[in-house]
Amino acid sequence: MTLCPQFNAYLDELAQQRRLSPHTVSNYRRDLNVLCELLAELPGGVALGAIQTHHIRRFIAQLHSRGLGGRSLGRMLSAWRGGYRWLGMRGETNFNPVDGVRPPKSAKALPKVLSVDEANRLLDCSGETVIELRDQAMFELFYSSGLRLAELASLDVECLQDLQNGEVRVLGKRSKLRLVPVGTKASHAVALWVECRHQLASSDESALFVGQRGRRINPRVIEDRLQRRALTQGLPIGVHPHMLRHSFASHLLQSSGDLRAVQEMLGHASIASTQVYTHLDFQHLTKVYDSAHPRAKRKEKP
């Protein structure tokens, strides 16, 4: 099933004019393709501009019965809503049938994080080969600065000047630029990698991190290398780059309690996205309460 022609133009605008990331545009394409497939299943061949709200509700019910959860359906509705908003601006539909439709509620899953001990075990490795030194630099940067996978893979060697000053400038979602602090251990690991980077990198390659072919490293390779490191260090299966980002946020919030600062460093547009990490720290907060509140302290036995 091919995408509805009207939506092809919409996706082109998202990619070229609004400059959304290829990953985001790909997600929009997949979600809009689902809408077109459901539309084709309707009896009588209802046109895209003739869809009503009850059709959208029926589609969501169908997808939910197939096992899609509330978060997936919410993302899908957002893509559909944006597509119809674009059609409305061009006079191809009189109203947005997705407005007012909400996804079914689902249990909110907390992000998985490593404990401080597990993070230290993952990173306390002495690299010897060029590949190991590269991996150490990447993983230290993930945990030190809370970078997204795409942000780390897109770093160029020109960022080394910022790294010398203990910070890194990254281009996040929606092309939003932010400056993030970098810890001493991460800076040292990157410096060691840079000393031997020329052994892997092609002479004309601008990427900070490269693969064995000398070109910018593929994000999937980073994921695979992290998985291997985690298994080697005896950590739980399923360690991925975003888990290091979650761990960065959780451990920083646990130590500082500064939600706004963590939001800025993560590049979250809304503080609601950052507040999820406060739930992870409940056990830590109860310990702080027990040790600090005058009415919570237990009397010592004589």
Number of C-alpha atoms within 10 A of each C-alpha: 8 9 16 15 8 14 20 14 11 17 19 13 15 17 15 10 9 12 15 17 16 11 10 15 18 14 14 23 18 15 20 24 18 19 21 18 14 17 19 15 10 11 7 7 9 14 11 17 16 12 16 14 15 12 17 20 16 12 16 24 15 13 15 16 10 9 8 14 16 18 15 15 20 17 15 21 22 17 21 24 19 18 19 24 20 19 20 15 11 10 11 15 17 14 18 20 21 23 16 10 16 14 19 14 11 10 8 9 7 11 15 16 21 20 12 13 8 17 18 12 14 22 19 12 13 9 16 9 11 19 18 16 22 25 22 25 24 25 23 25 24 25 25 23 23 28 27 21 20 17 16 24 19 17 19 15 12 11 15 19 11 15 21 15 11 15 18 21 16 22 17 18 17 12 12 10 12 14 16 21 17 22 16 14 14 23 22 15 20 26 18 17 24 19 11 15 20 14 12 17 20 17 10 8 15 16 20 24 28 21 17 13 10 18 18 20 18 15 16 10 11 21 15 14 16 22 19 15 19 21 14 10 15 12 17 11 10 12 21 17 25 19 19 27 23 24 25 25 25 26 19 18 22 18 10 10 15 11 17 14 14 22 19 16 17 23 24 15 13 10 14 10 12 22 15 16 23 16 12 18 16 12 10 12 15 11 10 11 14 13 13 11 9 9 9 10 11 9 6 5 4 3
